[in-house]
């Protein structure tokens, strides 16, 4: 986490009635739980925790979205962070990308989005 808001998209199933974003720290503790709109779109995390305190700018965080329809749990989806690839490298034989958001991921999680 670089200390600036993190933009992400969520592709929610059409049957979604409720979507809940959970942000977890490196220890797996939930630092934020937030209800999102029940439709696909672009969202932003401002970097604050549930208590309103700013998250550690050097911290590592995991995002997940639990999806519900007709009050039944439909599953968990991973949001797609909107950022720019700034580095390409290899880690244990796997192609890895670094980003302007100070995030890293492997090749199967990257997609090009045109403006």
LINUR-V856533 format. One record per backbone hydrogen bond with DSSP energy under -1.0 kcal/mol. NH is the residue of the N-H (numbers start at 0). CO is the residue of the C=O. If there is no record, write none. Layout:
# LINUR-V856533
NH_CO ; NH_CO
This chain:
# LINUR-V856533
5_44 ; 7_42 ; 8_79 ; 9_40 ; 15_12 ; 16_67 ; 17_67 ; 19_65 ; 20_33 ; 21_63 ; 22_31 ; 23_61 ; 24_28 ; 27_24 ; 30_22 ; 31_22 ; 33_20 ; 35_18 ; 40_9 ; 42_7 ; 44_5 ; 48_52 ; 49_30 ; 51_48 ; 54_46 ; 58_55 ; 61_23 ; 63_21 ; 64_76 ; 65_19 ; 66_74 ; 67_17 ; 68_71 ; 71_68 ; 73_66 ; 74_66 ; 76_64 ; 79_8 ; 81_6 ; 85_97 ; 86_97 ; 88_95 ; 90_93 ; 93_90 ; 95_88 ; 96_104 ; 97_86 ; 98_102 ; 99_83 ; 101_98 ; 104_96 ; 106_94 ; 108_105 ; 109_106
